[in-house]
Amino acid sequence: MRKDILSLLEQNAKLTAEEISVILGIPSGDVENEINQMEKEQIICGYGAFINWKYVDDEHLTALIEVKVTPSRGKGFKRIAERIYRFDEVKAVYLMSGAYDLAVIIEGKSLNDVAGFVSDKLSPLDSVLSTATHFVLNKFKDHGIIFNEQGGEDERMIVSP
């Protein structure tokens, strides 16, 4: 039952306990109790909307920053990740395998905002060895939500011999 409820809420956080109960064929009281319990256990950590900002705000920029760090003794990567995720600009921090240690997703209003964050806040941290910043040019799909679906037309130029 939990996985079914979570799957439905992940697809649409606006669903009520009553709507979920109808979909799953479970009493709404049971659904409500299960949701409350999962919130207490921090299985459900929050609810949100996925917004296509390009239709709302021209001054919205998302960047992914690769960060190489020196882990601290006894705390590993957790201490530096905690310092980074406390910045208001930071939307997500992930510990990664591969060429870099942390992936940091931030949002700003301009290239200068992002550059300022990297140079003034992120790079000066003691454990940070290097950064590489990548700017999101367009979102096609995010958190399972498809953006800008326009009937599947191929936008590539036709080339013929």
C-alpha positions, 0 to 999 in steps of 0.5 A: 500500500505504501509504495502505491500511495507514494507512486501516486503522490509522486505523480501528482502531489495534489491528490487528496486521501479520498482520491487516492482511496478511490484509485487504490480501493482502500478506505480513505482513513487508512490512506490518511493514516499511512500518509501521516505516518510516512510524513513522521518517518520522513519518507515523505519529506515535502510536496511541490509543484514543477514549474516551467519558469521560462513561461513565467520569468525571463530571469531564471537560470539553473546551473549544475556545479561539479565540485571536487572536495577533500572529505573531512576526517570522521565525517566524510563528505557529510560536513561539506555537503551540509555547509553547501546545502545551507546556501539559499541558492542551492536547490540540491546536493548529491554525492556522486561517483566518478570524476567529481564528488558533489553535484550541486544544483543552484538557481539564480537570476543571471550568469553573474549571480551564478558566477558570484555564488561560485566565486564568493561562497562555494570556492572559498570553502576550505574543503573545496578543491575545484568546481566546474559549472554547467548551465541548463539551456533547456529542460525537456524532462524533469522529475518525470514531467515532460516540458514543452511537448509540442507534438513531437516535431523534429526540429533538425534541419533537413539535409539532402544530397 
